[in-house]
Amino acid sequence: MYRRPLATLLTQALLALALLAPFSVRAAVSADQAAQIGQSLTSVGAEKGASKDGRIPAWSGGASAAQFGAAFKGFKEGDFYPDLFNADKPVLKITHDNYSQYAAQLPEGAKQMLRSYPEYFLNVYPTRRTAAFPEAIYQATKANATTAQLQGDDALTHASVGFPFPIPQSGAEVIWNHKTRYLGGTVDQTANIIVVDQSGSFHTAEYTQSAQFFYSNPAIPADKQQGLIFQLVRKQTAPPRLRGQVSMAWEHLDGSRDAWIYLPGTHRVLKAPTLAFDSPMAGADGGVSTDQSDMFNGSLQQYSWKLLGKREMYIGYNNYHLQQPNLKYAQLIKSHHLNPDYLRYELHRVWVVEASLKQGMSNVIQRRVFYVDEDSWTIAAVDCYDSHKQLWRYEEAHLLPLFVDHIVVPAPEVVYDFSAGRYVVINLANELPYVAKFGVTLPADYFTPQYLQSTGRQ
């Protein structure tokens, strides 16, 4: 569980009682509103129709591996996806010189990138609404629409399996859709963190990661979910100073987290309440906070959440070319930013959510503005502001629909630090031995402190 000093907890409790008590339970939408799902709205609550100018097409069910025929012949879990859409040509190039013409469709972080680095640009491709999920997720999402509730901002009730808030009424509801989105039943992957300095030189930390999902897993009945969103184990494999360190987290629907860590120097498993909020992410050299992984994770309790509406924005999407094994890191990683020749952007509708740090709370990021893809409820970009109200970090995800497993992942994620002129790339898989394997079988005791210690000793 997250823990704070007693005085801080008492202060937070009083503030909560004074400010939130009248609104402690957020009601679900009406049956009439929910009737839009599957009609004018898609099965997850996105606008089904095309944009007025037609640049965003209508959603027609998303994409599937079967649509690509021979491209997926012989594909197995862990393989790199084929280089889909490689015949597409850019329809627009946004540059240092012309970005002001497109300012309304760009996150503040993207504009800062274009202002700061004259060589940087965004190649915009035709929009493809490829996101799709299993039918069980669609059915559960529609059921959740009239029942799901938040206790304050940080505890989900009366929902299971599907997206809880397909027609969101608050910023917190949008973020909960991201937190509980469908990511399969189990997954095992090799992953990395690449830290790039101002010169373009970089070093890499590598790890393996396994997770099992509860809330969004149709194979687990609601009464067996144990109040969990997921359980995760991460084992550091490089560099030598981190090798053998193993961490584990249990994420709960009440907003809390249990965490443990195994340190090879002590051969002990310890509770790790600091693996949350703005504690530094292992291997990122202070360039990424723990709660920035997966674009945002963990408790919502530190911030006040505001829904700013929906906008059409240029975001990273459908870039299968970026993660091909024939492309090496030396080609992709440049000083200040990834090589824009290999990046793909599309125009999509996103929900915009503002999070402002509450009085009495402590986090290095004082304000965040999230841009959340309407078709997948995956966070695509985040503007991060420091205590001086200056844009400090910019998080950018390159959203990748994985048709075989009917999920959407942010891969890779990039965190740009404007004050330091460096950046961190998370999960750029090109030179890894395999990518994510979904549906793997894990030992029954895998997500326990006892197993954590045994695997750490290996």
VOGU-3710 file (C-alpha; in Angstrom, 3 decimals, decimal comma):
1> myrrplatll> 0,000/0,000/0,000  1,111/3,575/-0,497  2,182/5,158/2,774  2,636/8,772/3,848  3,568/10,292/7,240  0,680/10,386/9,734  0,415/14,186/9,737  0,170/14,246/5,958  -2,470/11,513/5,982  -4,554/13,413/8,537
11> tqallalall> -4,320/16,604/6,487  -5,360/14,756/3,349  -8,264/13,134/5,143  -9,579/16,479/6,387  -9,249/18,015/2,939  -11,076/15,068/1,432  -13,923/15,354/3,932  -14,248/19,089/3,422  -13,986/19,176/-0,353  -15,047/15,810/-1,694
21> apfsvraavs> -17,667/14,440/0,680  -20,657/15,793/-1,312  -19,225/14,191/-4,461  -17,614/11,068/-3,003  -19,522/8,750/-5,352  -19,700/9,545/-9,063  -22,812/8,095/-10,663  -22,850/6,078/-13,867  -24,534/7,397/-17,023  -28,209/6,839/-17,780
31> adqaaqigqs> -29,588/4,013/-19,882  -30,470/6,533/-22,612  -26,872/7,721/-22,756  -25,539/4,167/-22,757  -27,813/3,349/-25,702  -25,437/5,376/-27,898  -22,791/2,644/-27,487  -22,768/0,566/-30,640  -24,827/3,210/-32,442  -23,308/6,692/-32,769
41> ltsvgaekga> -20,488/5,548/-30,488  -18,232/2,546/-30,970  -18,305/-0,398/-28,593  -15,766/1,363/-26,333  -17,359/4,821/-26,499  -15,414/6,544/-29,295  -17,184/8,575/-31,953  -18,016/6,106/-34,671  -18,353/8,613/-37,499  -15,687/10,358/-39,524
51> skdgripaws> -14,511/13,860/-38,766  -16,221/16,698/-40,644  -13,348/17,035/-43,097  -12,966/13,279/-43,499  -9,327/13,179/-42,418  -10,330/10,926/-39,523  -12,314/8,082/-41,087  -15,290/6,334/-39,572  -14,501/3,381/-37,319  -15,397/0,147/-39,112
61> ggasaaqfga> -14,457/-2,486/-36,581  -10,720/-1,936/-36,311  -8,145/-4,257/-37,876  -7,376/-7,961/-37,529  -4,455/-10,160/-38,530  -6,735/-12,018/-40,955  -7,092/-8,856/-43,048  -3,377/-8,977/-43,857  -3,332/-12,542/-45,104  0,160/-13,831/-45,832
71> afkgfkegdf> 1,831/-11,050/-43,804  1,090/-13,033/-40,625  1,811/-16,486/-42,018  3,854/-18,413/-39,455  3,535/-15,645/-36,849  3,935/-16,765/-33,243  3,874/-15,011/-29,877  7,065/-13,010/-29,313  7,652/-12,355/-33,022  8,071/-8,865/-34,394
81> ypdlfnadkp> 5,017/-7,676/-36,287  5,293/-7,362/-40,076  6,077/-3,919/-41,489  2,433/-3,073/-42,113  1,391/0,071/-43,989  4,893/0,468/-45,419  3,347/1,615/-48,696  1,723/4,633/-47,021  3,127/8,043/-47,916  3,066/11,150/-45,697
91> vlkithdnys> 0,213/13,540/-46,384  1,784/16,362/-44,365  5,145/17,364/-42,927  5,072/19,585/-39,836  8,365/21,390/-39,315  10,128/24,031/-37,250  9,051/26,620/-39,829  5,367/25,750/-40,292  4,237/24,185/-36,991  2,314/27,300/-35,930
101> qyaaqlpega> -0,214/26,509/-38,680  -1,026/23,257/-36,878  -0,684/24,426/-33,285  -4,283/23,565/-32,357  -3,654/19,900/-33,212  -0,340/19,553/-31,373  0,396/18,866/-27,702  2,448/21,605/-26,057  5,351/19,184/-25,799  5,347/18,545/-29,549
111> kqmlrsypey> 5,364/22,289/-30,211  8,290/22,708/-27,832  10,181/19,974/-29,686  9,589/21,726/-33,008  10,603/25,103/-31,571  13,747/23,802/-29,901  15,177/21,576/-32,617  15,084/22,988/-36,184  15,954/19,590/-37,675  12,980/17,893/-36,012
121> flnvyptrrt> 9,718/17,284/-37,891  6,526/15,219/-37,840  5,609/13,095/-40,842  1,819/12,788/-40,834  0,312/9,736/-42,542  -3,277/8,773/-43,433  -5,288/7,997/-40,304  -6,114/4,354/-39,743  -8,517/3,465/-36,938  -7,074/0,021/-36,297
131> aafpeaiyqa> -7,787/-0,423/-32,568  -10,014/-3,408/-31,760  -10,763/-5,543/-28,706  -12,380/-8,924/-27,974  -16,165/-9,140/-28,037  -16,198/-9,858/-24,287  -14,626/-6,444/-23,670  -17,303/-4,752/-25,790  -20,157/-6,452/-23,966  -18,722/-5,717/-20,533
141> tkanattaql> -18,039/-2,087/-21,461  -21,673/-1,494/-22,356  -22,783/-3,094/-19,082  -20,311/-0,986/-17,089  -21,645/2,256/-18,561  -24,728/2,220/-16,328  -23,134/0,750/-13,191  -19,480/1,809/-12,813  -18,680/4,306/-10,065  -15,662/6,050/-8,604
151> qgddalthas> -15,346/6,612/-4,882  -13,741/10,044/-5,060  -11,109/9,745/-7,791  -9,238/6,712/-6,602  -11,436/3,642/-6,142  -13,394/1,845/-8,845  -16,564/-0,059/-7,976  -19,453/-1,785/-9,768  -17,460/-2,549/-12,908  -15,570/-5,519/-14,303
161> vgfpfpipqs> -13,698/-6,695/-17,413  -14,575/-3,865/-19,816  -13,714/-0,184/-19,903  -15,575/1,224/-16,894  -16,476/4,630/-18,317  -17,141/4,570/-22,081  -18,949/7,899/-21,732  -16,690/9,692/-19,222  -18,016/12,504/-17,059  -14,716/13,445/-15,393
171> gaeviwnhkt> -10,991/13,471/-16,012  -10,443/10,737/-13,437  -12,808/8,434/-15,327  -10,756/8,827/-18,509  -7,567/7,894/-16,656  -9,272/4,881/-15,079  -10,162/3,676/-18,571  -6,444/3,769/-19,361  -5,516/2,010/-16,117  -7,979/-0,836/-16,626
181> rylggtvdqt> -7,758/-1,267/-20,410  -7,557/-4,750/-21,887  -3,977/-6,071/-22,143  -4,643/-9,788/-22,397  -4,584/-12,403/-19,651  -0,853/-12,836/-19,073  2,252/-11,464/-20,754  5,990/-12,078/-20,663  8,430/-9,726/-22,360  11,981/-8,557/-22,662
191> aniivvdqsg> 12,228/-4,793/-22,391  14,683/-1,948/-22,011  15,274/1,639/-20,980  17,616/3,684/-23,184  19,023/6,917/-21,721  20,249/9,351/-24,373  22,460/12,329/-23,502  22,719/15,673/-25,330  25,337/14,364/-27,754  23,238/11,392/-28,807
201> sfhtaeytqs> 25,349/8,884/-26,890  23,253/6,352/-25,019  23,358/3,491/-22,565  20,811/0,796/-21,926  19,225/-0,977/-18,966  17,459/-4,249/-19,750  14,910/-6,299/-17,862  12,332/-9,047/-18,222  8,764/-8,417/-17,141  5,794/-10,690/-16,544
211> aqffysnpai> 2,265/-9,727/-15,614  -1,123/-11,279/-15,086  -4,268/-9,201/-15,413  -7,366/-9,584/-13,309  -9,913/-6,816/-13,804  -9,801/-6,800/-17,620  -9,386/-10,559/-18,040  -12,614/-12,177/-19,327  -11,323/-15,585/-18,178  -11,477/-14,513/-14,522
221> padkqqglif> -15,016/-14,078/-13,125  -15,661/-10,817/-11,291  -15,999/-12,602/-7,940  -12,513/-14,114/-8,404  -10,694/-10,906/-9,301  -9,647/-10,255/-5,680  -9,942/-6,509/-6,163  -6,844/-6,533/-8,370  -6,077/-4,803/-11,661  -2,848/-6,711/-12,224
231> qlvrkqtapp> 0,204/-8,329/-10,649  3,647/-7,686/-12,144  7,201/-8,956/-11,658  10,200/-7,175/-13,169  13,731/-8,567/-13,122  16,730/-6,409/-14,045  19,226/-8,151/-16,334  21,576/-5,250/-17,207  23,670/-3,243/-16,449  25,750/-5,102/-13,810
241> rlrgqvsmaw> 24,907/-2,602/-11,048  21,205/-3,453/-11,385  21,412/-7,109/-12,447  19,487/-9,446/-10,170  17,236/-6,780/-8,655  13,636/-7,978/-8,762  10,518/-5,963/-7,986  6,868/-6,933/-7,749  3,662/-4,902/-7,637  0,031/-5,723/-6,997
251> ehldgsrdaw> -2,251/-2,986/-8,306  -5,649/-2,749/-6,627  -9,007/-1,362/-7,723  -9,154/0,787/-4,590  -6,233/2,845/-5,918  -3,612/1,265/-3,675  -0,493/-0,697/-4,514  1,443/-3,380/-2,671  5,071/-3,596/-3,740  8,119/-5,670/-2,849
261> iylpgthrvl> 11,745/-5,621/-3,920  14,523/-8,215/-3,824  18,038/-6,783/-3,584  20,784/-9,291/-4,479  23,214/-7,708/-2,028  20,999/-8,575/0,950  19,227/-11,697/-0,390  16,057/-10,385/1,251  12,611/-9,449/0,007  11,414/-6,168/1,469
271> kaptlafdsp> 8,172/-4,229/1,227  8,728/-1,254/-1,084  6,136/1,475/-0,479  8,357/3,976/-2,319  7,839/2,198/-5,668  5,169/4,725/-6,514  4,506/8,324/-7,490  7,682/10,267/-8,333  10,302/7,810/-7,109  12,913/7,375/-9,878
281> magadggvst> 12,448/4,469/-12,252  15,258/1,905/-12,051  17,659/2,263/-14,963  16,380/5,655/-16,148  19,095/7,727/-14,393  16,499/10,032/-12,837  14,920/10,846/-16,193  11,595/9,100/-15,567  9,385/8,867/-12,482  7,753/5,597/-11,501
291> dqsdmfngsl> 4,272/6,991/-12,197  5,278/7,883/-15,774  5,691/4,249/-16,808  2,888/3,172/-19,163  2,388/6,954/-19,602  0,693/7,034/-16,173  0,216/4,381/-13,534  -0,758/4,056/-9,917  -2,867/6,117/-7,570  -4,720/9,279/-8,653
301> qqyswkllgk> -4,775/10,637/-5,090  -2,070/13,302/-5,501  -3,872/15,305/-8,192  -7,118/17,097/-8,918  -8,500/15,889/-12,236  -10,308/17,988/-14,826  -11,842/16,863/-18,112  -11,074/19,456/-20,799  -13,009/17,772/-23,589  -12,024/16,151/-26,864
311> remyigynny> -9,747/17,417/-29,635  -8,326/16,271/-32,948  -4,574/15,845/-32,426  -1,514/14,497/-34,203  -0,234/11,512/-32,231  2,095/8,571/-32,843  0,093/5,638/-34,235  0,414/2,422/-36,285  4,212/2,594/-36,594  5,131/-1,025/-37,277
321> hlqqpnlkya> 8,164/0,124/-39,261  9,754/1,687/-36,166  10,170/-1,641/-34,368  11,663/-3,825/-37,082  14,732/-5,893/-36,115  16,648/-4,728/-39,198  16,582/-1,170/-37,825  19,323/-0,685/-35,247  19,419/1,721/-32,334  22,250/3,663/-33,942
331> qlikshhlnp> 19,881/4,536/-36,804  16,964/5,476/-34,572  18,608/7,321/-31,691  19,846/10,848/-32,355  20,773/13,764/-30,129  17,730/15,406/-28,513  15,128/13,093/-30,113  14,427/9,903/-32,018  15,185/10,058/-35,734  12,044/11,685/-37,215
341> dylryelhrv> 12,558/9,860/-40,526  11,259/6,729/-38,799  8,330/8,235/-36,873  4,706/8,076/-37,978  1,959/10,441/-36,817  -1,747/10,401/-37,572  -4,702/12,655/-36,792  -6,931/11,097/-34,122  -9,522/12,309/-31,655  -8,244/12,353/-28,089
351> wvveaslkqg> -9,692/13,117/-24,686  -7,780/15,914/-22,929  -7,392/15,680/-19,155  -5,598/18,077/-16,804  -4,134/16,911/-13,495  -3,048/19,560/-10,954  -1,094/18,647/-7,832  -3,200/19,052/-4,692  -2,096/21,324/-1,878  0,000/19,374/0,603
361> msnviqrrvf> 1,009/16,718/-1,928  4,560/16,229/-3,179  5,482/15,254/-6,732  8,178/16,602/-9,040  5,510/17,034/-11,730  3,150/19,796/-10,626  0,732/19,652/-13,548  0,102/17,147/-16,313  -2,015/17,388/-19,439  -2,956/13,996/-20,883
371> yvdedswtia> -4,031/13,219/-24,438  -5,918/9,908/-24,494  -6,793/8,053/-27,698  -10,577/7,703/-28,001  -10,384/4,334/-29,793  -8,209/2,514/-27,254  -8,273/4,650/-24,070  -4,461/4,553/-24,194  -2,559/7,697/-23,218  -0,752/8,966/-26,314
381> avdcydshkq> 1,048/12,026/-24,919  1,529/13,980/-21,679  2,732/17,543/-21,103  4,529/17,666/-17,734  5,077/20,967/-15,886  7,434/21,677/-12,984  6,909/23,736/-9,835  7,746/26,922/-11,772  4,886/26,195/-14,190  7,398/25,541/-16,959
391> lwryeeahll> 6,995/22,724/-19,460  9,648/20,324/-18,214  9,072/16,860/-19,643  7,104/15,613/-22,610  5,928/12,011/-22,729  5,121/10,594/-26,125  3,809/7,119/-26,912  3,782/5,513/-30,327  0,548/3,544/-30,090  0,759/0,089/-31,613
401> plfvdhivvp> -2,357/-2,068/-32,116  -1,391/-5,740/-31,801  -4,050/-7,402/-33,940  -3,260/-11,006/-33,022  -4,092/-10,375/-29,358  -6,590/-7,515/-29,834  -4,759/-5,021/-27,664  -3,086/-1,613/-28,033  0,258/-0,820/-26,393  2,381/2,355/-26,097
411> apevvydfsa> 5,566/1,076/-27,720  7,912/2,710/-27,474  7,372/5,413/-24,880  9,696/8,417/-24,944  10,229/10,964/-22,160  11,900/14,174/-23,341  13,530/16,411/-20,710  13,674/19,995/-21,969  15,752/21,319/-19,079  18,505/18,704/-19,473
421> gryvvinlan> 18,325/18,299/-23,260  18,244/14,524/-22,947  15,590/11,831/-23,290  14,694/8,303/-22,242  13,189/5,621/-24,471  11,218/2,785/-22,871  10,698/-0,523/-24,653  12,318/0,028/-28,038  12,461/-3,641/-28,944  14,518/-3,722/-32,180
431> elpyvakfgv> 17,620/-5,366/-30,713  15,884/-7,439/-28,037  15,655/-11,241/-28,364  11,842/-11,219/-28,509  8,959/-8,875/-27,887  5,819/-9,516/-25,838  4,421/-13,036/-25,538  0,761/-12,980/-24,533  -1,182/-15,861/-23,046  1,842/-17,453/-21,380
441> tlpadyftpq> 1,460/-19,919/-18,503  3,092/-18,741/-15,281  3,644/-20,751/-12,065  0,782/-20,548/-9,572  3,027/-18,921/-6,949  4,828/-16,615/-9,396  3,495/-13,358/-7,949  4,414/-14,022/-4,321  7,269/-12,739/-2,141  8,535/-16,318/-1,836
451> ylqstgrq> 8,865/-16,711/-5,584  10,411/-13,259/-5,813  13,226/-14,399/-3,553  13,748/-17,676/-5,358  13,901/-16,070/-8,803  16,220/-13,358/-7,484  18,712/-15,965/-6,331  18,849/-17,606/-9,755
//
